[in-house]
C-alpha cells in the first residue's frame, strides 16, 4: 500500500469516526493508526508531500464535519492532531491550525478538558524550535524557523496583553459587566488558557519567555498584566529550577527599575510580591546574583519605606486604617504633619542613560495605600541582616562604598533623605527581633564569608524569616512553654486565658473585626486593628461558627437573599438607598408588607433620581462611580496578589513544618531506636558467631570429603593403571596365540594333504609307521594346545567385559562426585543469599514498624489538632481533615498487611535455610 493511499484511508476513517458511522472503527484504533502513520512518515523520503496532502484533507474535513459547537467532534479532531504532533510542522500549526482550531478551542469553556489540553500541547510544541517537527519544517534555514517561532511567541504575548480581559482597564471591566454569562465564561476561559500556555512555555524555555517579557515591559500600559503573568510564573512549584535564568536576565533589572521609578502603587505592590518570593529562591538557586543585586534591593526598600501616597482630588470613599501599618501612619503623623507632597507631585528625574518610561497611575480612583514593606524587609533582614541595618543607618554611605551609581539625575545625597528613612524604618525594626548575626558579623564579612543559609532549602528560609517577626516569635516562644504552665501574670492584667483561647485569639479578633467592619473600605484590604495593652493580649474575642457557615452556604446557594447592615463607608454613597441591590422576591415581599419598608426622604429620592437620569442622558458614568469601579479593580488585583503570595507562603511553610515535625519525631525516638539497634547488634553478633561456627564445620566436612575423594581417586587411578598393564600383556599374548594358531592351521592343512596322500598310499607307508609315530604324538599335543587357547580366549573376553563395566562405574562415580560438589557449592551460596535476604527483610520490618509508629503519631497529632481547632475550622476543612484521617488509617492497614506478609516471608526463608543446612550436614552424620 502506497503512502498516498495510507493518507486517504486515514482521512476516510477520521471522517467516519466524526460522522459516528456504524462502519467506523473505535477512536483508539484510529489513534493507533495515526501513530503508525507518524512512524512511517518520519522514515519516508516524501514526508513533506505526505504531510501537505494530509493537511489539505484535514482542512476539508474540518470545514465539512467539525465545528466547536459539536464538542465530541472537536475533541476527536484535536486528538487526531495531537497524535500527529511529532511530524506536524510548526509552521503548519502557527499559520493554519492555530487560527482555525486551537484558538477557538482555547476560547470555548464548554469543551472537555482533554481537548483543551491537546490544544495547549500543540501550541507548546509549535513554540519549541528543538522539537523534531520544527527540525523537519525548514532544516535548510533554521534562522527563519526561529524567527517564525519568535513571532508566534510575540503574538501569544500580544493576545494576552490586548485580546484577553485586562483587569486594570476600566473599559474592559465595563464591557465585562455588559456581557452575558456565556461571553464572560469565554473571556475568562481564554485568559486562563493563554496564561497557562505562557507559563508552561516559560517553564520549558525560560530564556525566550523572559526575553519576550523584557521587550514588552518597556510599555508602561502593559506592566501590570506582565507582572501578574510573572507572578503566576514564579508561583509554579518547578520555577526554582529556572530561577538562575531570571536572576541573570535583564528583566530582573527592569523589575527593579519599575519598583524604583514607577508611581503606581498597584504595580509596585505586585512587583514587591514577586521580589518577596524571589528572595528565598535566589538565596538557594542563585546566591551570587542575589549578592550582586543586593544594593538595588535595598534601594527598593528605601523607596517603599518613603512612599508618598497620592492625594485624591475628590475623595469619595473613606479609608480605614491598616493595623499592620499603624506605626507607619503614626510616624507619618508625627514626623511629616506639614508635608503636603504626594506621589507624582515632584518625581525625581531619571538619569539620562537609563531608558525608562515612568508609569504614573494604573487606576484613576481615590487615594491608594502605599505598598507594605513588612515582608520584603523581613526577608532582606533575614538573609543580609548586617547590610540591611547598615543601609538603614547610613544609606548614602552604604551605596557609595558599594560603588552604586545614582539612578537619578542627581547624587545620592540629594535623592535620598536619610533622616526620613531612619524615622520610617523604626516601626519595621520594632516589629522584628534581633538577628544573631548582627553580633557575630560585619557587613563586608556577610558578603565574603559562606552564608549561614547555604545548606538551607527554600521552605526553611521562609520559615526562618517568618520567625523574625515579633508576633510569630512570641507565638513560637509561647508554644515552647509546658502545656500545663500558664504564662506569667501581671498584677493589673486579668485572669490568663487557656492555651486554646490564646492560640485562637488572633483568628477570633480578625474574624470579629471583619464582621464589624465593612466588607471593603476604600476598596482596600481590611486588616484587623492591633490592640495594645495586656487586656488585648489575654482576652479572646468570640464569634459564631454557625453564623459563618450559614452565611457561606446562603451565599453559595444562589437563592435570593437580603443584605442587612450594609457598609456605610461606600455603598450608600455610590448607590442610593432606593437603588440598593435587592432580589426580586424580596421586593415582592416588601410590596405586600408596606409597613415594614424603610421610608426615605423625598429630597434623597429626588437627588438619586436626578443623578441616575443625568447618567442616562450623558451616556457616561458619574465620577464617583467611575472612581469606585477603579478602586474595586485595584482591590480585586491586590486581593488576588495577596492570595497568590499567601498560597505560595503556605506551601513553603507546609514543607518546612513537615521537615521540622520529622526531625522532632526522630529526636524523640532516637534513644529507643539506639537501644533497639544495640539489642539487635547483640543478636546479630551471636548469630554471626553461630554461623561462623557452622561455616567452619561445613568447611572441615568439605575438606574431609575432598581428602577422601582424592584418596579414592588415586586408588582408582592405580587400579586403572594395573588393569591397563594387564590388558597390554593379554593383548601381546593374544597376538602370539593368534600367530601360533595360524601356523597350526597351516600345518593342519598340510597334514590334511599328507593324510589324503597317505590314504592313497597307505599300503606304501606301512613300513614308515614307526618313522612317523612322533608326528602323530605331536598332533595330539596340538589338539591339547588348541583347547587351552580357546579357554584362554574365553577368559580374555570375560576380562574385557569386566574392564568395560569398571569404566562405566568410574564414569558414574565421577559424575556423582561432581554433582555433589556443585550441590555443596549451591547450598553454600544459597545459605549466604538467604542470610542476606533475611537481614534485608528484618531491616524492612524495622522500617515498616517505624513508618507505622510515625503514621500513628501523625494521626494522633492530627486528631489533637482537629480537636483543638474544630471550633475555628469551616465545615469543608473539617471534612478534608476527616478524609485525610481515613486515608492515614487505610495506609496504616496497608502497612500492617505488608509487615505480616514480610514476617511470613521471613519465616518461610528461615525454614528454607534450616532445611538446606540439614542437607549439607547429612553426609557428616
N, C-alpha and C positions, 0 to 999 in steps of 0.2 A: 504494500500500500504506500503510495507516494505521500509526500508531506502536504501537498495541496489538498489531497483527499482527506487527510487527517484533520486539517483545519476546517474543511467543510462539514465533516462528520461531527466534529466537536461543537461547532456553532449550531448544527441541527439538533444535537442533543440538548444544548442550552436552551434553544427555543422551545423544545418540547417540555423541558422542566419548567420554564417560565409560564407556559400555557397550561400547566397541570394536566398534560395529556396522559391517557392510560398507558400509552406506549413508552412513556418517558422512564428513564432509569432514576434511581434514587440520587439524591444530592451528593451523598458520599461517593458513589460510583463515578459521578460526573467530576467531582474534585480529584478523584484518583486518576482519572484520565487526563485531567489538566496537569497534574504533577508529572505524568508520563510524557505529556507533550512538552513540558518545560525541559525535561532531561534530554528529549530528542532534539529540541530546538537549540539547546546550548551546545550540542555537538555537531549540529548541521552546518555546512558551509553557507547555506542560503537562509540563515536565520533572519536577516533583515527583511528579506522578501516575505517570509512566512509571517513575521510579526506585522508587517504592513498590511498584508491580506487579512490577518486576524483582526486588526484594529478596525478596518473598514467593515468587516462583517459585524463586529460588536457594536459599532455606531448605528448600523441599520437595525440591529436587534433592539438596541436601547430606544431608538426613536419609535419603533413599532410596538414593542411589547412592555416596556418598562416605564414606570413613572413613579415619582416619590409619593404619589397618593396611594400607590399599591405597595404597601410596606414589605410583604413577603417577596415579591419580585425584585424589589430594590436590594433586599438582603442577599438573595441568591446571586444577583449580578455583581454585587460588591465582593462576595465570597469568591466568585469566579475571577475577578480582577486581582484579588488578594493572592490567590494561588499562582497567578501569572506574574507576580511581583519580581521573582528572580531574573526573568528575561524581559520584563516590560521596561522600555527605555524611560529615563527620567524626563526627557523632552516630551514624550507622549503623555505622561502624567501631568506635566506642567501645562502644556498647550492644549490638550484635548480633554482629558478626564477630570481635571480639577474644576473647570467651569461647568462641565456637562454633568458630572456625577458627584464628585467629592464635596464641592462647595454647597450644593443643595442638601447633601446628606448631613453635613455639619450644622446646617441651619434648622433641620427638621427635628423637633423634640420627640415626635411620636415614633420614630424609627427604633427598632430594637438596639440594645447595647452592642451586640456583636457586629452589626452593620456599621455603627459609628466607629467601633474600634478598627474595623477593616479600613475605613476611610482614613483614619488617623495614621495607621501604619503605612498606607500608600503615600500619604503626604510626607511622612518622615523619610521613607525610602527615596522619594524624589529629591530630598534635600541632602542626601549622602553622596558625595562625589566618589567615595571609595567603594560603593556597592558594585556588584557585578553588572547590574542593569545599567548603571551610569557608565561603566567602563565600555560596555558594548555600544552605547549610544553614539559616541563620537570619539573613538580611540585615537583618531588622527590629530584632532585639535582639542586637546584637553583644556586649554585655556578658555576656549569658547564655552565648553561644557561647564566649567566652574563659574564663568560669568553668568550663564543662564541660571544656574542654581542660586547664585548670589542675588540675581534679580528676583527670582521666585521667593527667596527668603525675605527680601526687602518688600515684596508685595504682601506677603503674610503680615509683616510688621505694619505696613500701611493699613491693611484691613483691620488689624487690631486697634490701631490708633484712630482711624477715620470712619470705618464702617460699623464697628461694634459699639455697643452702648457705652457712652462716656459718662461716668458718674459725676464728673466735675463740671459738666456742661449743663447750664440751665435749659438750653433749647432741647437737649436730649431728654432731660427729665420731664419737661412739659410734653414733649412728643410721646414719651413713655406713658404719661398719665392719660393721654387721649387714646391710646391703643386698647384694643380688646384683649382678652386673656390669651387668646391663641397667638396673637402677634407678640405679646410680651414674652410668652414661653419661647417663641422662635428667636427673639433677640437675646434673651438670657442664655439659651442653648448655644447660639452662635458665638457669643463672647466666651462662654465657659469652654467650649471645644477649641476655639482659637488659642485661648490661654494654655490649655492642656497641651496642645500640639507644640506651641512655642517652648513651653517648659521642658517637654520631653526632648525636643531638638537641642535645647540648651544643655541638657544632661549628657547627650551623646556627642555634641560638638560645641563645647563651651566657648572656644576661642572665636568661632564665627558668630555665634549668638551675641557675645559681649561686644564684638566689633560693630555689629549692626545696631545694637543698643546704644553704643557710644556715638555713632553717627546721628541717630535720631535724638539723642539727648541734647543736641545743640539747640533745638527749637524749644522755647520756654513753654509753649502751649501743650506740648506732649510729655513734659517731665512727670506730671502727676501719674499719668497712665503707665509710663515706663517704670516708675518707682513701684507702683502696685504690682506690675509684672515681675520686677526684680525681687520684690518681697516674697511673691509666691515661689519664685525660683530658689531663693535662699532658704525657704522653709522646707524644701524637699529633704527627706532623710539621706539621700545619696549625694547631696550637694557638697558636704565636706571633702569628698574625694576630688572635687574640681575647684576647691577654694583657692588653691595656689595660682590658678589661672586668673581669677578675678583680682587677687592681691597684686599681681604684677601687670595688670591691664590698665590702659589709660582711663577706662571707665571709672576706676576707683578714684582717680584724681578728679574727674568730673563730678562724682558723687560728693566728694569733699568740697569742691567749689560751690555746688548747689547749697550745701549747708552753711557755707561761709558767706555767700553773696546774696542768695535769693531771700526775698522778704515775705514769701508766703508761708504762714505758719503750718498750713496743712501739708505742703510739700516737705517742709523741714521735719515735721513730726514723723512722717512715713520714712523719710531718709534716715532719721535718727534711729528709728526702729530697726532698719536694716543694719546700721552700724552696730547696734546693741547685739544683734545676732552674729555679726561677722567677727566681733572682737574675740569671743572664746574659740570660734572656729579657726581664725587666723593664728591664734596662740598655739594651736595644736598642729595645724597643717602648713602655715606659712609664717613662722616666727620671725625670720629675718626681715621679710617685707613689713610685718607689723611694727617692728622696731624702727624701720626706715620711715614709716608714715606716722610715728608717734607724735612728733611736733605738730603736724597738721591736725591730728585727732584732738590735741589739746587746744588748738586754735578754735576748732568747732565747739569744744566745751566752753571756752570763754565767750564765744558768740551766743550760745544758747543761754548761758547764765545771764548775760547782759541784754537779753532780747527786749526790744521795746515794742509794746503792744500797740496795734493800730487803733486810732481813735475813730469811732463811727461818727459820721456826720449827723445822722438822725437815729440815735439809739432807740430801738423799738422794744427789744427783748431784754429784760434784766438778767444779769449774770449772777449765778450762785457762786459763792466762794468754793474753791477747790481745797479740801482739807489737807491734801498732801503738799500743796504749795502755800499753806497758810503762813509759814515762816517767811517764805519769799515775799508774800504780799505785805507782811508786817515790816520787812526790811525796806520794801519799796515805800511804804507809807512813812517810815521813819527817816529814810535817807534822802528820798527824792520827792518830797511833798511838792516842791515848787517846780519840778521838772515837767514840762509840757511837751517835750519832744516825743514823737511817736514813730512807729515803724514806717519807713518810707518817707519821712519828712526831710531828713538830711542824710541820705545814704552816702557812705564813704565811696569815693571814686575808685574804680578798679584800675589796677596797673595796666599800662597800655599794651604790653606784650602778652597779656592774658586775654584771649579772645573768648569773652563770656557775655552773654546777654542776660541781664538780670530779670528774674521773674518777680513782679511786684505783688499781684493778687491772684488768687485762684477763685475765690468766691466773693461776690460783692454783697456782703452781709454785715451784720453788726460786729462789734469789736470781738475779736477772737483771742483766746487764751494762748499764751506763749507755750512752746513745747517744753515738756517737763524734762529736766536734765538728770533726774534722780538715778534712773537705772544706768544711763550712759556713764555717769560719774562713778557709779558703783563698780562697773566692770573695769574702767580705767584705773580706779583706785585699787582694785584687787590685783590687777596684772602688773601695774607700774606705780606702786604707792609713792615711792620717793620722788620720781619725776613729776607725778601729778601734784603732790604737795609743793614741790619746788616751783612748779609753774604757777600755781595759785598764789604763792608768796611773792615771787618776782617774775611776772610774765615776760616783760621786755628783756630782762637779763637772760632768762632761760632761752628765749628764741634767738637772741644774739649769740649766746655761747654755742648753740647748736647749728649756727650758720644758716638760719632760715631767713630768706629774704622776705621783705614785706609784700603782701598780696595786694596792697592798696597803693595809690599814687602818693603815698606819704610814708614816713618812717613809722616803726612800731610805737615809738614814744607818743606820736600824735594820734595813731589809730587805736591804741589800746589804753583804756582807763584802768590803771592798776588798782586804784582805791575802790572803784566800783566792783571790780572782780573780787577783791578781798571781802568786801562787805556782803556781796551777794552769795559768795561761797560759804559764808559762815553757817547758813542754815543747812547746807549739804553736809558740812563736816559734823554738825551736831547730830545728824541722823545716822552717822556711821561710827563704828567702834574703831579703836586704834589698831592699825595693821602692824603685826610684829616686825616686818621688815623695815619699818621706819626707824627702828632702833638698831638693827643689825647692819644695814647697808646705807650707802650713799647713792645719789642719782647716777653717777658715772658707773659705779660698781654694778648697779642694777642692770645696765645695758651691756656690760662687758662680761660679767660672771654668768655661769649657767643659771638658767631660770629655775625657780623653785617649782614651777608647774611643768617642767619639761617631760615628766613621766605621767602627767595627768591626762585624762580624756576630757572631752567636751562637757559631759554631764557633771563631772567633778568640779570643773572650773565654774560652771553655772551655779552649782550648789554652794561652793566656797564664796563666790561673790555675793550670793543672796544672804549668807550668814554674816556678812559685814554690816548689814543694816541693823540699826539698834532694835527695831521691833522683832526681827527674826532672831537676832542674837539673844534677846530677852526670852523669847519663846523657847529657844533651844536650851538656855540655862534652866528655865522652868521645868522642861522635860527631864533634865538630869537630876532633879531633886527626887528623893524617895517618894514612892507612891502614897505613902501614908503620912508624910511630913508636910504640914501646911506651910505656906510662905510666911515669912516673919511679919508680925503685926505691928502696926503703929498705934500710938495712943489715940490719935484723932481719927483713925480710919475705922470704918465699920467692920463687922464680922467678916472674916475671909470666906470667899465662896469656895465651892468644891472645885476639884480639878476639871471635871467635865464642863462646869459653867465657865471657868476661866479660859479653857481652850475654845469654847464656843462663844466667848464674849464678843470677839471681833466680828464673827459672822453674824451674830444676832444684832449687834449695833448697826452693821452695814445694812442688813435687811430692814430693820425698823426705820433707819434714816431714809432708805429708798422708798418705804411705804409712806412716810410722812412728807417727803419732798416730792415735787412734781416729777413727771416722767422725764422731762428734758428741760433744762434751764439754760437759756441762751443757746439751746441746741448743742450743748457741750455734755460731756460725760459727767454724771452726777457722782461725786465722791462723798462718803460719809465724813462728818466732821470728827476730828480727833479731840476727844475730851481730855482735859488736863486735870491733874489732881489725883489724889488717892481714891476718891469715890468712883471716878470714871474707870479706873483700872480694876476695881474689885466688884462693881455691880454689873451683872449681866442683864441685858435687855431681853425681853420675851416677845416672841412672835408666834403667830398661829400657823402651824404647818398645814392644818386642814384648810384654812382660807387660801394659802398659797396654792395648794393642789387644786382646790375648787376653781380658783381663778384661771390657772393654767389650762384645766380641762375645758372650761367655758370658752376661753379664747380660741382653743383649737377645734371646738365642736362645730363651728360655722353657724351657730344659731344666733338669733337676734338678741343682743344684749344692750343694756343701757349703762353708760359710764357715769358714775356719781362722783362727787367731789373732784371736779376737773381741776387741772393745774391752773392757778391764777397767774402764772408767770407769762404765758404767751397765748394760750388758747382763746381767752376772752378778747384779747387784742386783735388777733388775726381773724377770728370767726365770731361774729356777734352771737348773742345768746339764742336768738331765734333761728340762726342758721347752723347751730351746733349739730355735729354728726349724730343722728339718731336713726334707729331702724324703723322700717315701715310698720312693723307690728306694734312697736311701742307708740308710734304716732297715732295709730288707730285706737290703742287703749287710752291714750291721753284724750282723744276726741270724745270718747264715751265717758270720760271722767273729767269734766271741765273744772271741777272743784279742786282737783289735785294738781293742776298745772301751775307752774310759776308764772306770775304776771310780770310783764315788763312795762317799763315806762314808755309813753308814746314818743318821747324825744329820742330814746335809744333806738326804737324801731324805725323811726324816720331817718335817723342818721345812718343806720345799717342799710336800709333800702336805698338811700342816696349813694352810698359807696358802691354797692353792687350794681346799681343802674349805671353809675359812671364807668365801672369796669366793662359793662356790656357795650356802652356807647363808644368808648375809646378803643376797644379791642385789645387792651393790654392790661396786665395785672397791676394792681396798686403797688406802691413802693414797698410798703411794709410786708405784703405777701411775697413779693419777689425776694426781699431780704430773708424772710422766713424760709422760703424754699432753698435759697443758697445755704443758709445755716443748717437746714436739715440735710442737704447733700454733704456738707462738710462733716456733720456729726456721724452720718452713716459711714463715710470713709474712715473716720477716726475710730469708730467702734469696730469696723472690720479689721483695721490695722491693730487695734488693741487685742482683738480676739486672736488674730494670727500670731502675735507675739506671745500671748498667754498660752496658746496651744503649743507653740514651739518650746516655751519655757517649761510647761508641764511635761512635755515629752522628755526633755533633758533631765528634769528633776526626777521623773519616774525611773529613768535609767540609773541615776545616782542613788536613789533610795534603794533600788534593788541591789546594787553593789554593796551599799552600807549594811543592809539587812543580812546579806550573805556573809559579810565579814563578821558581823555581830554573832550570828549563829555559829560560825566556825570557831570564834574565840570562846564561846560558851562550851562548846563540845570538845575543845582541844584536849583538856585533861582526861576526859573519858575516853576519847579516841586514843590518846597516848597510852593509857593503861591497857586498853584493849589490844593495841598493837604490841605492847610489851608481852602480854599473855600469849598473843598469837605467835610472837617471836620465840617464846619458850617452847610452845608446842611445835613450831617448825624446827627448832633445834633438835628436840627429841626425835622428831620424825626423820630429820636428816641423819642423825646418828644411827637410828634403826635401819634406814635404807642403805646407809653405807656398810653396815654390818652384813645386811643381806646381800649387797653387791659384792662384798669381799668373799662371802661364802660361795656365791654364784661363780665368781672368778676362780676360786680354788677348785670347784667342781669342774669348771671348764678346762682348767689346766690338767687335772687328773684325767679327764676324758681325752684330752689331746695327747697325754702321755701314753695312755692305754692304746689309743688309736695308732700312735707312732710305733709302739712295740708290735702290735698286731700287724701293721703294715709291713714292718721289717721281717717278721716271721713269714708272712705270706710271700714276700719277695724271695726269701731264702728257699721256700718250698717251690716256688715257680722256677728258680734257677736250677734246683736239683732235678725237677721234672724235665726241664729243658735239656739238661745234660744226659739224663737217662733216655730221653726221646732221641737225642742225637746218636747215642750208642745203638739204640734199637734200630735206627734208620740205617746205620752202617752195616749192622748185622743182617738186616733185611736185604740190603743190596748184595751182600756176599752170598746170601742164601739164594737170591734170585739168579745170580750168575751160576752158582752150582746147580741149581735146578735146570737152568738152560742147558748146561753141559750134560746133565743127566738125561735130559730129553733127547739131546742129540745122540747120546750113547745108546739110549733105548731104541732110537730109530735105526742106528747102525746094527744093533743087535737083532732087531727085527728082520733086517735084511739077511743078516747071517743065519738067523733061525730058519728063514724061508729057504735059503740055500742049503741049510743043514737038513731040512726036511727032504729036500730033493736029493741030498747027498748023504742020507743017514747011513746008508749002507757003506758010504765011504769014510764015515767018521767014527765008526765003532772002534776003530783002532786008536782014535785020538781022544777017547773019553777021559782017560786018566790025565792026558796032557791039558785038557780044558776044564778040569774039575775046579781048579781055583777060581776060574772065571765064574763058574756057577755060584760058588760061595760069595764072591763079591756081589753078585746080583741080589742075593738075599740081604746083604748089608745095605745096598742102595735102597731097597724097599723099606728097610727099617729107618734109614735116614729120611726118606720121603715122609713117612708117617710122623716123625719127630718135627720136621719142618712145618707140616700142616698144623700140628698142635701149637708150635711157636707163632705161627701167623695168627691163629685164633686169639692167643694171649695178647699179641700186639694190638689187634683190633680192639679188644676189651680195654687195654690201657689207653688207647686213643680216645675211646668214649669217655673214660674217666677224666682224662685231661680236659676235654671239651666241657664236661659237667663242672669241673673246677673253675674254668674260665667264666662260665655263666654265674657261678656262685660268687666269684670275686667281683664281677661287674655289678651284680645286685647288691652286694655288701658295700661297694664303693658308692653307689647311688644313694643307698640308705644313709650312709655316713654324711654325704653332702647335704641331704635333706635335713638331717638332724642338725648339722652346722648352721644351715640357713634358718631353721626354726628357732635355734638358740639366739641367733643374731636378731631376728624379727621380734622375738619375745623381749629381748633387752631393749630394742628401740621402742617397742610399744609401751614397755614399762616406763621409759623416760617420758614419752609423749603423754601418757596418762597422768604421770606426776605433774607435768607442766599444765595440762588441761585442768586437773583437779585444783592446782593453785590458782589458775585464772578464774575458775568457777567460784572458788572461795572469795577471791577479790571482788568478783562481780556481785556475789551475795552481799558482801560488806557495803559495796557502793549502793546497791538497791536498798539495803536497810537504812543507810544514811539518807538516801533520797526520800524514803518513806517518812523517816523522822522529820526531815526538812519540810516535806509537804504537810505533815501533821501540824508542825509548828506554824507553818504559814496559814493553814486552815484555822488553827486556834486563834492566831493573831487577827485573821480576817473576821472571825466571829466576834472577838472582843471589840475590834474597830467598828463592826456593824452595830454591836450593842451600844457603843459609846456615841456613835454619830447617827443612829437610826432616826432620832428626833429631828436632826437638821438635814437629812437627805431627802431628796424627792422620791416619788414612787418609782420612777424609771430607774434611778440609781440603785434603789433597794432591790428591784428585780434583777438588775445586772449583777449585783453582788450575790444574790441567790443563785443565779445561773453560774457564776464563777465558782461558788462553793460546790454546786453539783458537779461541775467539771472537775474540780480538785478531788472530790470523792471518787468519781469514776477513774481518774488517774491513779489514785491510791489503790483501788480494787485491782486495776490492771497490773500495778507494780507488785501487789501481793501475789497475784496469779503467776507473774513472771518468777518471783522468788520461789514459789512452790515448785514450778517447773524446773528451775535451776537446781534446787535441792534434790528433786527426783533424779535429774541427770547425774548429779554428783554421786548419789547412792549407786546408780547403775554403773557408773565408771569405776567406783571403788570395788564393786562386785566383780567387774571385768578384770581389774588389775589384780585382785586377790586370786581369781581363777587362773590367770596366766602365770602368776608366781607359783602356783601349785604344779602346773605342767613343767615348769623349769626345774623345780626341786625334786620331782618324782624320780629322775634317774639316780639321784644321790641315795634315796631310800632303797 
